[in-house]
Amino acid sequence: MAKFPNNKAHHGIPLSAFGRSLSASIAGARAGGALALDAALGRMLPAWKQHSTVTRSEAHRFVAELGRLKGTYVKVGQMCALLGEHFLPPELTEALHELEAQTQPLPWSVMEPVLQHNLGAAYSLLDIDPTALAAASLAQVHRARIKASGEEIVLKVLYPGVRDTIDADFNAVVRLLKMTRWLKAGRALDDWLEDMRTQLHLEVDYLHEARMTQRMAALVATDARYCVPSVYPQFSNSVVLALQYVPGEMVTSERVAQLPLQRRNLLAVAMLDLFLNEVYAWDVMQTDPNFGNYRVRVGSTSDQLILLDFGALMECSRSFLDALGTTISAGQQGDQPGVVHGLTQLGCLTPTSSAHAQRTFSDFCLRLLEPLRDPASLPPEHLNAQGAYRWGASELMKRAGLQAAESAASRHFSPPAREFAFVARKLTGVFINRAAESACGSAAAHQSIHEHPQGRYGVAAS
């Protein structure tokens, strides 16, 4: 990998782990002091607590510092944003979502040496566009053409220095969150954070991502609704991932929004079917469901989901998937004791969990699974004139998020099991994508569940 001298910031990326950690620690100490004072004033003056904006302003200040430090700091912040409803204040979770739109690509003068060093002789076989096609927190993407064949590919390139600072940056973010008391210390949470660290290391191992991409491509090979770009091993290694270039529209693009509702519903059902297959049939799941990991190939009469980025593909144990099936089945039927039983099997609750913990976690799951229930069991305001669920107007994610935040604020709260948290993140992402694709709603989601035999998915029909 290309190296840069003196450990100084290079084109906006601070490479000194010590300097980055010190900067984060100073920000944490400042925020911790401000929040402690705010809490003390709130205890003495009820009116202060009711109108104070200190938590919100410090949350935005913290997020701005993560954005300034870039790299792994931004990625950890994004991961916390997606899972934050389980253990972070809502003001911080809201602010962390701002990181999703902050990433800017590094200049070609920085990325070209990385490609030259890691591709070696293969570098001369490509014509590479120096303008980045896309940029993320840990890597950016460049289009390229194979000179001999004319094939169009994309190169996903890890930023220089990222792998060297992952652990130090991760530790600094966690330390900052604990200094501000936004993150409660505890063995269960520490174990969850270590799993999060492991996942972060996998996301910067492009040989692993190449294998997972090929595995997913094989799984959807016979389903025309999906497309996974082919891997080009001759141009891939642990730092560079070469994939087939497949043009497509963003899920949120105007062109997709203008498709007939029936076609948007088919895309949404394909997204939901993908989740069900991942969990119940394939034993693997893409746990990073943000809009950027999907594209839509718009056809003349039908459309196709392009699936991207499998660095976050998680292999799930059969015992976990069976427990998840039990939970979803109970949630579909509105069976709260059944949901509690499923959550206990998942490890989110224990047999000795308080009645309050059982109620709050099961209520959250029942709320999250609301769209999968029989429409006849749902409040009329969540249904359209045809009796179908109003995905775009239901405000499901907002309501579920508020409920999760109330649960996390309870003294009975304990962090959910890692696998449960990732499934909640996945299902939330699927539903957000569905709301974007079919704003008027339809019965398609219910058909997606109920038309499949129980033996295939392990999900009971209502």
SVG drawing of the C-alpha trace seen along z (x, -y; Angstrom):
<svg xmlns="http://www.w3.org/2000/svg" viewBox="-61 -27 69 54">
<polyline fill="none" stroke="black" stroke-width="0.4" points="0.0,0.0 1.2,-3.5 2.7,-5.3 3.0,-9.0 5.8,-10.6 5.8,-12.2 2.3,-10.9 0.8,-14.3 -2.6,-15.0 -2.5,-14.3 -5.2,-16.2 -7.6,-16.3 -7.0,-12.8 -5.3,-13.1 -3.0,-10.0 -1.6,-10.4 -3.5,-8.0 -2.2,-9.8 -3.3,-13.2 -6.7,-11.9 -7.2,-10.2 -6.1,-13.4 -8.5,-15.5 -11.4,-13.1 -10.5,-13.0 -10.6,-16.8 -14.0,-16.8 -15.2,-14.1 -14.0,-16.0 -15.7,-19.2 -19.0,-17.5 -18.9,-15.5 -18.5,-18.6 -21.3,-20.4 -23.7,-17.5 -22.8,-17.0 -23.6,-20.7 -26.8,-20.5 -27.9,-17.4 -27.2,-19.1 -29.1,-22.2 -32.0,-20.0 -32.2,-18.3 -32.4,-21.7 -34.5,-23.6 -37.3,-21.6 -37.9,-24.4 -34.3,-24.2 -34.6,-20.5 -37.7,-21.0 -36.2,-23.7 -32.4,-22.9 -30.8,-22.3 -27.4,-21.4 -27.7,-17.7 -28.7,-18.4 -26.0,-21.0 -23.2,-18.8 -24.4,-15.9 -24.0,-18.0 -20.6,-19.3 -19.5,-15.7 -20.6,-14.6 -18.8,-17.5 -15.6,-16.4 -16.1,-12.8 -16.6,-14.3 -13.4,-16.4 -11.3,-13.4 -12.7,-11.4 -11.9,-7.7 -12.8,-5.2 -14.2,-7.9 -16.9,-8.5 -17.6,-4.8 -17.9,-4.1 -20.3,-7.0 -22.4,-5.7 -22.6,-2.3 -23.7,-3.9 -26.3,-5.9 -27.9,-2.7 -27.9,-0.9 -28.0,-3.9 -31.7,-3.6 -30.7,-0.6 -28.3,-2.4 -27.8,-6.1 -29.8,-9.2 -32.2,-10.2 -30.4,-13.6 -27.1,-11.8 -28.6,-9.2 -30.3,-12.0 -27.0,-14.0 -25.0,-10.9 -27.2,-10.4 -25.6,-13.6 -22.4,-11.7 -24.1,-9.7 -23.8,-12.7 -20.5,-14.1 -18.0,-11.9 -15.9,-13.6 -13.5,-11.7 -9.8,-12.0 -7.9,-13.5 -6.4,-11.3 -2.9,-12.3 -3.5,-10.4 -5.4,-7.3 -3.2,-6.7 -0.1,-5.6 -2.4,-3.2 -3.6,-1.6 -0.1,-1.4 1.4,0.2 -1.3,2.8 -2.1,3.7 1.5,3.9 1.9,4.9 -1.9,5.2 -2.2,1.4 -1.0,0.9 -3.8,3.2 -6.4,0.6 -7.6,-2.8 -8.8,-4.3 -11.0,-7.4 -9.2,-9.7 -12.6,-11.2 -14.2,-9.1 -17.5,-7.6 -18.5,-7.4 -16.9,-7.9 -17.6,-6.4 -16.0,-6.6 -13.3,-4.0 -12.9,-3.8 -13.9,-5.3 -14.8,-3.9 -13.3,-4.6 -14.5,-3.5 -12.0,-1.7 -11.8,0.1 -9.8,3.3 -7.7,2.3 -7.6,5.7 -11.3,6.5 -13.0,3.1 -14.9,4.4 -16.2,1.7 -15.3,2.3 -15.2,0.4 -12.3,0.4 -13.2,0.0 -10.0,-1.3 -9.3,-1.4 -8.1,-4.8 -4.4,-4.9 -3.8,-4.6 -7.3,-3.4 -6.3,0.2 -3.4,-1.0 -5.7,-3.2 -8.9,-1.2 -8.3,0.1 -7.0,-3.2 -9.8,-5.2 -12.5,-2.7 -11.2,-2.9 -11.1,-6.7 -14.8,-6.9 -15.9,-4.4 -13.8,-6.3 -15.4,-9.6 -18.9,-8.1 -18.2,-6.8 -16.7,-10.1 -19.9,-11.9 -21.9,-9.1 -23.8,-8.7 -22.6,-5.1 -23.1,-3.1 -20.2,-0.8 -21.0,2.9 -19.8,6.3 -22.7,7.0 -22.1,3.7 -18.4,4.3 -18.9,7.7 -21.3,6.1 -18.7,3.4 -16.0,6.1 -18.3,7.8 -18.7,4.4 -15.0,4.0 -14.6,7.4 -17.3,6.5 -15.3,3.3 -12.1,5.3 -14.1,7.5 -15.3,4.5 -11.7,3.5 -10.7,7.0 -11.6,6.9 -10.6,10.6 -13.3,11.4 -15.8,9.1 -14.9,10.7 -15.7,14.1 -19.0,12.9 -19.9,11.1 -19.4,14.4 -21.4,16.3 -24.4,13.9 -24.1,13.9 -24.5,17.7 -27.5,17.5 -29.5,15.1 -28.3,16.5 -31.7,18.0 -33.8,15.0 -34.1,12.4 -35.2,9.8 -31.6,9.4 -28.2,8.7 -24.8,9.0 -21.8,7.6 -19.1,10.1 -15.7,10.1 -12.5,9.7 -9.9,11.6 -7.0,10.5 -7.5,6.9 -8.5,7.6 -6.6,8.0 -7.0,7.0 -6.9,3.3 -8.6,3.1 -11.8,4.8 -12.6,5.0 -16.2,5.5 -18.3,5.5 -19.7,2.0 -23.5,2.3 -25.2,-1.1 -28.3,-1.8 -30.5,-4.4 -30.4,-5.2 -33.4,-3.8 -34.3,-7.4 -33.9,-8.8 -36.6,-10.7 -36.6,-8.1 -37.5,-5.3 -40.1,-7.5 -41.8,-8.1 -42.2,-4.4 -45.8,-3.1 -46.8,-2.1 -47.2,1.5 -43.5,1.7 -42.3,-0.1 -44.3,2.4 -42.6,5.2 -39.2,3.7 -40.3,3.3 -41.4,7.0 -38.1,8.0 -36.3,6.2 -38.5,7.9 -38.1,11.3 -34.3,10.7 -34.4,10.2 -36.6,13.3 -34.3,15.5 -31.2,14.2 -32.5,15.1 -34.5,18.2 -33.1,19.9 -29.5,18.8 -28.1,18.4 -26.4,15.2 -27.5,11.6 -26.3,8.2 -26.4,6.2 -25.7,2.7 -29.0,1.8 -28.4,-1.8 -29.6,-3.2 -26.1,-3.3 -25.8,0.5 -28.7,0.8 -29.3,-0.4 -32.3,0.1 -31.8,1.2 -34.9,-0.3 -36.1,1.7 -38.8,1.1 -41.4,3.2 -39.7,4.5 -36.9,3.6 -34.1,5.3 -32.4,4.7 -28.6,4.3 -27.0,5.6 -23.7,4.0 -21.2,4.1 -21.0,7.4 -18.3,6.5 -21.0,6.5 -22.4,9.9 -23.0,11.8 -23.2,15.6 -26.0,16.6 -26.2,19.7 -29.2,22.0 -30.2,21.7 -30.3,17.9 -32.4,18.1 -34.8,20.5 -35.3,18.1 -35.7,15.2 -38.4,17.2 -40.2,17.8 -40.1,14.1 -41.3,12.9 -44.1,15.6 -45.3,14.4 -45.1,10.8 -47.2,11.4 -49.9,12.9 -49.7,10.1 -48.7,12.8 -46.7,10.8 -45.8,13.8 -44.6,15.6 -42.4,12.6 -41.0,12.6 -40.2,16.3 -38.5,15.7 -36.5,12.8 -35.4,15.0 -34.2,17.6 -32.3,14.8 -30.5,13.8 -32.0,10.3 -33.9,11.2 -33.1,13.7 -35.5,15.9 -35.0,13.6 -35.6,10.3 -38.0,8.0 -41.6,7.6 -40.7,4.1 -37.8,5.3 -40.0,8.0 -42.7,5.5 -40.5,2.8 -38.5,5.1 -41.5,7.1 -43.5,3.8 -40.6,2.6 -40.6,5.8 -44.3,5.8 -44.1,2.2 -41.3,3.0 -43.1,6.0 -46.4,4.0 -46.2,4.1 -46.1,7.9 -49.3,8.3 -52.8,8.9 -54.1,5.5 -57.4,6.3 -55.5,6.2 -54.0,2.7 -55.4,-0.7 -57.4,-2.2 -55.1,-5.3 -52.2,-3.1 -54.2,-1.7 -55.2,-3.2 -58.7,-3.1 -58.0,0.4 -57.1,1.7 -53.3,2.0 -50.5,0.7 -49.5,-2.9 -45.7,-2.5 -44.9,-6.0 -47.4,-7.7 -47.3,-5.4 -44.2,-7.0 -43.3,-3.5 -39.6,-4.2 -40.2,-7.4 -42.7,-5.6 -40.4,-2.6 -37.4,-4.8 -39.2,-6.8 -40.3,-3.6 -36.7,-2.2 -35.4,-5.4 -37.8,-5.2 -36.8,-1.6 -33.1,-2.5 -33.7,-5.2 -35.1,-2.8 -33.0,-1.6 -34.1,2.0 -32.5,1.6 -29.6,3.9 -28.1,3.9 -29.6,6.3 -27.7,9.3 -25.4,8.4 -27.3,10.5 -30.6,9.1 -29.3,5.6 -28.1,6.3 -31.4,7.9 -33.3,4.9 -30.9,2.7 -31.5,4.8 -35.3,4.9 -35.4,1.2 -33.4,0.6 -35.6,2.8 -38.7,1.0 -37.2,-2.4 -36.3,-1.3 -39.8,0.0 -41.4,-3.3 -39.2,-5.1 -40.1,-2.7 -43.9,-2.4 -45.1,-5.6 -48.7,-4.8 -48.5,-1.3 -50.1,2.0 -51.0,5.5 -47.8,6.7 -45.8,7.0 -48.4,9.2 -48.4,11.4 -44.6,11.6 -45.0,13.2 -48.2,15.2 -47.8,16.7 -44.6,18.5 -45.1,21.8 -44.2,21.9 -41.6,24.6 -39.6,22.3 -39.3,19.3 -40.5,20.6 -43.0,17.8 -46.6,18.6 -49.5,17.1 -52.0,15.0"/>
</svg>
